[in-house]
Amino acid sequence: MKTGIHPDYHTIKVVMTNGTEYFTRSTLGKEGDTLNLDIDPSTHPAWTGGTQHMLDRGGRVSRFNSRFGAFGALGKK
């Protein structure tokens, strides 16, 4: 490996949204910096199994379904 071309790899503190803290190694910032997460696995629906809802603004979704619903969009039969 070439010397002097790689970023500094050091320990930082990560603070999750619920206040949980842990230390990890990263190239972010400098030694001892803190990374405060706005979204983390304990709160985000992608990890917690939450559902996403599609808002129907101005009847766009229902209009789309009435025009193209017969094609069986998204594998529905």
Residue pairs with C-beta under 8 A, 6 or more apart in sequence:
7 27
8 27
8 30
8 31
9 25
9 26
9 27
10 25
10 26
10 27
10 30
10 31
10 32
11 23
11 24
11 25
11 26
11 31
11 32
12 23
12 24
12 25
12 26
12 28
12 29
12 31
12 32
12 33
12 34
12 35
13 21
13 22
13 23
13 32
13 33
13 34
13 35
14 21
14 22
14 23
14 24
14 34
14 35
14 37
15 21
15 34
15 35
15 36
15 37
16 37
16 40
16 42
17 37
17 38
17 39
17 40
17 42
17 43
18 40
18 42
18 43
20 42
26 35
28 35
29 35
41 47
41 48
42 48
45 51
45 52
54 61
56 62
